[in-house]
Amino acid sequence: MTGRDLTDTLPPELIRRFFRGWTFEELHPMLGVCARWREIGLNHPIYWRSIMFDDCTDGAARLALLRIERTCERPFYLEIWASRDKELLYEVLSVLSNCLERIVSLGLFVPRVHAAATFGALLQPAPKLEALQLEFKPLDADLKGPIMIPSGLFACHAPALRSVRLCGVRLVERLHIFHRVSDVCIIIGSDDLTAVPCAFTHFPSTRRLQFLWCSNLSQSQHAPDSFWSELDKLELSGTPEGISSAIHDLPFYAIRNVFIYPGSSQFGYICSHFRGDLDLALVSDHQYDHVRVFLLGLTERSTQRSRMFLDHWKWWKEGTSSATLYDLRLFAVVERVVTLCLSADIIPAACARLPPLPNVVEIAILFHSWGFSGATPVQPLLVPKLRSLRLRGHDDLPTVSRCLLHDICVHALSGYVPPLTVTADQVIIPRNGDVLNK
């Protein structure tokens, strides 16, 4: 063994392909393998394209500054998280001011006390900026009053800006750089005195609008029905009381798609706006912190208007939720549901909670990457007009045993008249005997 680096014989394109799909944390140790790998790694997009500055340690902050320096005039994404070191923050803000013209996406998460210095670094043109996130954290109890966004932000020149997320700031003047923004998120904390900006006034071109922890929207949102009807999606999140106020303050009948979290207390009011046949979806999800949630969705078939309600799984689970929670029988929608989409991992609980669906003709069962329940439902779902059952998997092609499929057809669903058409999409069903005959 001579210890010779055989990668010297490989073309750089092949080594770059070897790094494909890596994170920066995975790439960084590889820079010490040899001089050639270091040269290729430092010029790889994983190293310079997306940079996060965090002052939790001095070493991490210095590394982020070094990576910004090595972008070599190329466009890049930057996030700045600061709470500890004032001098380091001011240093990175100085660097930020000098490279604004190359930043494509910018996220700033800094204490309120540094708001003036932060905006002072954002007075140069940002011709490539597409996404902006400003969040000022209330860490300084002595700093009172709202933080105003200056009229000279980005020297009034950010023609590519399309996405904005604002938290803890106030908009007073109409800024030209926000007129073409199509994706807007406004966050107002319960202890924040910042007024909710009028979306129509400050973001007239928005198509996706989020209000998080905002209430009393009737006092701030002054827009014609045409503005609301042109939205692709409205998202409301906060306390049940705040959401209730927001929903009754807005022209809900004019809004195409709505996402509500938590949505349980508003289900009845939302349903009153729908007419004709409906598509119903009950889908589970696993959030990043392993909190299980579910999404209940209603879609009006004639207009494709949709309402999505997100809640914690514990609110639906048998024995722990209110008897009237999402009770479709109370809101006159049962007879109008014609299709049902249901996650496989919650079939037993869903069958126990859903009422009979007399006009459902098609059911889709979703098999997610986190698996599915093999438990046999205690109470089947009555679907007398059911004619079609669709099995939908994911890229990993889950295997659905014919025994489980038999349990779904016999124990989970009842009241229908065979034959039942079963369609599999990205699902493997082993051929080990015909167990589907009832």
C-alpha positions in Angstrom: 0.0 0.0 0.0 1.6 3.3 -1.1 -1.1 5.6 0.3 -1.5 7.2 -3.0 -4.8 9.2 -3.5 -6.4 7.3 -6.4 -9.1 10.1 -6.8 -6.4 12.1 -8.6 -7.3 10.1 -11.7 -11.0 10.9 -11.5 -12.4 13.9 -13.4 -13.8 16.6 -11.1 -17.3 16.2 -12.5 -17.4 12.6 -11.0 -16.2 13.8 -7.6 -18.9 16.6 -7.6 -21.5 14.0 -8.5 -20.3 12.0 -5.4 -21.3 15.0 -3.2 -24.7 15.2 -4.7 -27.5 15.1 -2.1 -25.2 15.8 0.8 -25.8 18.5 3.4 -23.2 21.0 4.4 -22.6 19.2 7.7 -21.7 16.0 5.7 -19.6 17.9 3.2 -17.5 19.9 5.6 -15.4 17.0 7.1 -14.6 15.8 3.5 -12.7 19.1 2.8 -9.8 17.6 4.8 -9.4 14.4 2.8 -7.0 15.9 0.3 -6.2 19.2 -1.4 -8.2 18.2 -4.5 -11.3 17.3 -2.6 -11.0 20.5 -0.7 -10.8 22.5 -3.9 -13.8 20.8 -5.4 -15.8 20.9 -2.2 -15.2 24.7 -1.7 -16.7 25.3 -5.1 -19.6 22.9 -4.7 -23.1 24.6 -4.4 -23.6 22.7 -1.1 -20.8 24.8 0.4 -21.8 28.3 -0.7 -25.4 28.4 -2.0 -27.3 28.2 1.3 -25.6 29.7 4.4 -26.9 30.1 8.0 -25.2 32.4 10.4 -25.8 31.4 14.1 -23.9 33.1 17.0 -24.5 30.2 19.4 -20.7 29.5 19.1 -17.9 31.8 17.9 -16.6 29.0 15.6 -19.9 28.5 13.8 -20.3 32.2 13.3 -16.8 32.6 11.9 -17.4 29.6 9.6 -20.5 31.3 8.2 -18.7 34.5 7.5 -16.0 32.5 5.7 -18.6 30.8 3.6 -20.1 34.1 2.6 -16.7 35.3 1.6 -16.2 32.2 -0.6 -19.5 32.7 -2.5 -17.2 34.5 -5.0 -19.8 36.9 -6.3 -22.4 34.1 -6.9 -26.0 34.4 -5.8 -26.8 32.7 -2.5 -29.4 32.2 0.3 -28.7 33.6 3.8 -30.3 33.2 7.2 -29.1 35.1 10.2 -30.0 33.9 13.7 -28.6 36.1 16.5 -29.3 36.5 20.2 -25.9 36.3 22.0 -23.1 38.4 20.5 -23.8 42.0 19.5 -20.3 42.5 17.9 -20.7 39.3 15.7 -24.2 40.4 14.7 -23.0 43.9 13.6 -20.1 42.3 11.7 -22.4 40.0 9.7 -24.8 42.9 9.1 -21.9 44.8 7.6 -21.1 41.9 5.3 -24.8 41.6 4.5 -25.0 45.2 3.4 -22.1 44.7 0.9 -23.6 41.6 -0.7 -27.4 42.4 -0.8 -27.3 42.6 -4.6 -26.4 38.8 -4.8 -28.8 37.4 -2.1 -31.8 35.4 -3.5 -33.4 34.5 -0.1 -32.9 36.4 3.2 -34.1 35.4 6.6 -33.4 37.6 9.7 -34.2 36.4 13.2 -32.7 39.0 15.6 -33.7 40.6 19.0 -35.9 43.7 18.8 -33.2 45.8 20.4 -31.1 45.5 17.2 -33.9 46.4 14.8 -32.4 49.8 13.9 -29.0 48.3 13.0 -30.7 45.5 11.0 -32.7 47.9 8.9 -29.6 50.0 8.5 -28.0 47.1 6.7 -31.0 46.8 4.3 -30.7 50.1 2.5 -28.9 48.9 -0.6 -30.7 47.6 -3.8 -31.5 43.8 -3.8 -32.2 43.0 -7.5 -32.1 39.2 -7.0 -34.0 39.0 -3.8 -37.0 36.6 -4.2 -37.9 35.8 -0.5 -37.7 37.9 2.7 -38.3 36.8 6.2 -38.1 39.4 9.1 -38.7 38.2 12.7 -37.7 40.4 15.6 -37.7 38.5 18.9 -38.9 40.3 22.0 -35.9 39.4 24.2 -35.4 42.9 25.6 -38.1 43.8 28.1 -37.1 47.5 28.0 -37.8 47.9 24.3 -41.5 49.0 23.9 -43.5 50.1 20.9 -43.8 48.7 17.4 -40.9 48.4 15.0 -41.5 50.4 11.8 -40.2 49.1 8.4 -38.4 52.1 6.8 -39.6 53.5 3.6 -36.1 53.2 2.1 -35.9 49.4 2.5 -33.6 47.9 -0.2 -33.4 51.4 -1.7 -37.0 50.8 -3.0 -35.5 48.3 -5.5 -36.3 44.6 -5.1 -38.1 43.7 -8.4 -37.9 39.9 -8.0 -39.4 39.9 -4.5 -42.4 37.5 -4.4 -42.5 36.0 -0.8 -42.6 37.9 2.5 -42.9 36.7 6.1 -43.1 39.4 8.8 -43.2 39.0 12.5 -43.1 41.9 15.1 -42.9 44.7 12.6 -45.4 47.4 11.5 -46.1 48.7 8.0 -47.2 52.3 7.8 -46.3 53.5 4.4 -47.1 51.6 1.2 -43.8 50.2 -0.1 -43.4 49.7 -3.8 -41.2 46.7 -3.4 -44.2 44.8 -1.8 -46.6 45.5 -4.6 -45.7 42.3 -6.6 -45.4 40.0 -3.7 -47.7 36.9 -4.1 -46.9 34.9 -0.9 -47.5 36.8 2.4 -47.3 35.6 6.0 -48.1 38.0 8.9 -47.4 36.9 12.5 -48.6 38.9 15.5 -47.9 37.5 18.9 -50.5 37.8 21.8 -48.2 40.2 23.7 -47.3 42.2 20.6 -48.8 45.7 20.2 -48.0 45.8 16.4 -51.1 46.5 14.3 -52.0 43.9 11.6 -51.3 45.5 8.2 -54.0 45.6 5.6 -53.1 42.9 3.0 -55.0 44.7 0.2 -53.2 48.0 0.9 -49.6 46.7 1.3 -49.7 43.5 -0.8 -52.3 44.0 -3.6 -50.9 41.2 -5.7 -50.9 38.5 -3.0 -52.3 35.1 -3.9 -51.4 33.1 -0.7 -52.0 34.9 2.5 -51.3 33.7 6.1 -52.4 35.3 9.3 -50.8 33.7 12.3 -51.9 34.7 15.8 -53.8 37.6 14.4 -57.3 38.7 15.7 -59.7 41.5 15.1 -59.1 41.4 11.4 -62.2 43.4 10.7 -60.3 46.4 12.1 -57.4 46.1 9.8 -58.5 44.3 6.6 -60.3 46.7 4.3 -60.5 45.0 0.9 -63.2 44.4 -1.7 -64.6 41.0 -2.3 -62.6 40.8 -5.6 -59.4 40.7 -3.6 -60.5 37.8 -1.5 -61.9 35.9 -4.4 -58.6 36.1 -6.3 -56.7 34.5 -3.4 -55.4 31.0 -4.0 -55.3 30.2 -0.3 -56.0 31.9 3.0 -54.4 30.4 6.2 -55.5 31.2 9.7 -53.7 30.0 12.8 -54.0 31.0 16.5 -56.2 30.6 19.5 -59.8 29.3 18.9 -61.2 32.7 20.0 -58.9 34.6 17.6 -59.8 32.4 14.7 -63.5 32.6 15.4 -63.2 36.4 15.3 -61.2 36.4 12.2 -63.5 34.0 10.3 -66.6 36.1 11.1 -64.8 39.3 10.2 -63.8 38.2 6.6 -66.0 37.6 3.5 -65.6 33.9 3.9 -68.0 33.1 1.1 -65.7 34.7 -1.4 -62.5 32.9 -0.5 -61.6 29.9 -2.6 -59.3 27.8 -0.3 -59.0 28.1 3.4 -56.7 26.3 5.9 -57.5 26.6 9.6 -55.5 25.5 12.7 -57.0 24.6 15.1 -60.2 24.3 13.1 -62.5 22.2 15.3 -64.6 25.0 16.7 -65.3 26.5 13.3 -66.3 23.4 11.3 -70.1 24.1 11.5 -69.8 27.7 10.3 -67.5 26.8 7.4 -69.8 24.0 6.2 -72.7 26.4 5.9 -71.1 28.1 2.8 -70.9 24.9 0.7 -73.5 23.7 -1.8 -74.0 20.5 -3.7 -71.8 17.4 -3.7 -68.7 17.3 -1.5 -65.4 15.4 -1.4 -64.3 14.5 2.1 -60.7 13.8 3.2 -59.4 12.6 6.6 -55.6 12.4 6.5 -53.1 11.8 9.2 -49.7 13.4 9.5 -46.6 13.2 11.7 -45.0 16.6 12.4 -41.2 17.1 12.9 -41.6 16.9 16.7 -43.5 13.6 16.4 -46.8 15.2 17.3 -49.5 13.4 15.5 -52.1 15.6 13.7 -54.9 15.0 11.3 -56.3 17.1 8.4 -60.0 17.0 7.7 -60.8 18.6 4.3 -64.0 19.4 2.5 -64.1 20.3 -1.2 -67.1 21.6 -3.1 -67.1 19.6 -6.3 -68.9 22.2 -8.5 -66.5 25.1 -7.6 -63.5 23.2 -6.2 -63.5 25.5 -3.2 -61.9 23.7 -0.2 -61.7 24.0 3.5 -58.9 22.3 5.5 -59.0 21.9 9.3 -55.9 20.8 11.1 -56.0 19.5 14.7 -54.1 17.3 17.1 -54.8 13.6 16.8 -55.7 13.4 20.5 -58.8 15.5 19.7 -60.1 12.8 17.4 -59.0 9.6 19.2 -61.8 7.5 20.6 -62.7 8.3 24.2 -60.8 11.6 24.4 -62.7 13.9 22.1 -66.1 15.6 22.3 -69.0 13.7 20.9 -69.8 16.6 18.6 -66.3 17.2 17.3 -66.5 17.3 13.5 -69.8 15.4 13.7 -71.0 15.6 10.1 -74.5 14.7 11.0 -74.9 18.0 12.9 -74.0 20.1 9.9 -76.1 18.6 7.1 -73.2 17.5 4.9 -73.4 13.7 5.3 -75.8 13.1 2.4 -73.7 15.3 0.1 -70.4 13.5 0.5 -69.7 11.4 -2.6 -66.0 10.5 -2.2 -63.8 9.8 0.8 -60.0 9.9 1.1 -58.8 8.2 4.3 -55.3 7.4 5.7 -54.7 3.7 6.3 -53.1 4.3 9.8 -56.3 5.7 11.3 -58.9 3.4 9.7 -60.2 1.9 13.0 -60.7 5.3 14.7 -62.1 6.9 11.6 -64.7 4.1 11.2 -65.8 4.6 14.8 -66.1 8.3 14.5 -67.5 8.9 11.0 -71.3 8.6 10.6 -72.8 6.5 7.8 -72.1 8.0 4.4 -75.1 7.0 2.2 -73.9 8.5 -1.1 -70.2 7.8 -1.1 -69.3 5.9 -4.4 -65.5 6.0 -4.1 -63.1 5.6 -1.3 -59.3 6.2 -1.5 -57.0 4.6 1.1 -53.7 6.3 1.6 -50.7 4.3 2.7 -48.1 6.7 4.1 -44.4 6.3 4.6 -44.8 5.9 8.4 -46.9 2.8 8.1 -50.5 1.8 8.7 -52.7 0.2 11.3 -53.2 -3.5 11.1 -56.0 -3.4 13.7 -59.4 -4.6 12.7 -62.1 -1.9 13.1 -64.6 -2.6 15.8 -67.3 -0.6 14.0 -67.5 -0.6 10.2 -68.3 2.4 8.1 -71.6 2.1 6.4 -71.3 3.0 2.7 -74.2 1.4 0.8 -73.4 3.0 -2.6 -69.7 2.3 -2.6 -68.5 1.0 -6.0 -64.7 1.8 -6.1 -61.8 1.4 -3.7 -58.5 3.0 -4.6 -55.2 2.1 -2.8 -52.6 4.9 -3.0 -49.0 4.4 -1.9 -45.8 6.4 -2.0 -42.4 6.2 -3.7 -41.3 3.3 -1.5 -44.1 1.1 -2.9 -45.6 -0.2 0.4 -46.8 -3.8 0.4 -50.4 -4.3 1.3 -51.2 -7.9 2.2 -54.4 -9.4 0.7 -55.4 -10.3 4.3 -55.3 -6.6 5.2 -57.2 -5.7 2.0 -59.8 -8.3 2.9 -60.2 -6.8 6.4 -60.7 -3.3 4.8 -63.3 -4.6 2.4 -65.2 -6.8 5.0 -64.6 -5.2 8.4 -63.9 -1.5 7.8 -66.5 -1.0 5.1 -70.0 -2.4 5.0 -73.4 -2.1 3.4 -72.2 -2.0 -0.2 -73.2 -4.6 -2.8 -70.4 -6.5 -4.5 -68.6 -6.5 -6.9 -66.2 -3.7 -5.7 -63.6 -2.4 -8.1 -60.2 -2.2 -6.4 -57.4 -0.1 -8.0 -53.8 0.0 -6.8 -51.6 3.0 -7.4 -47.9 2.7 -6.2 -48.9 -0.2 -4.0 -47.8 -3.9 -4.1 -50.4 -6.5 -3.5 -48.9 -10.1 -3.4 -50.7 -12.7 -5.4 -51.1 -15.4 -2.8 -54.6 -16.6 -3.2 -57.9 -15.0 -3.7 -59.1 -13.8 -0.3 -61.3 -11.0 -1.5 -64.4 -13.1 -2.1 -67.0 -12.2 0.4 
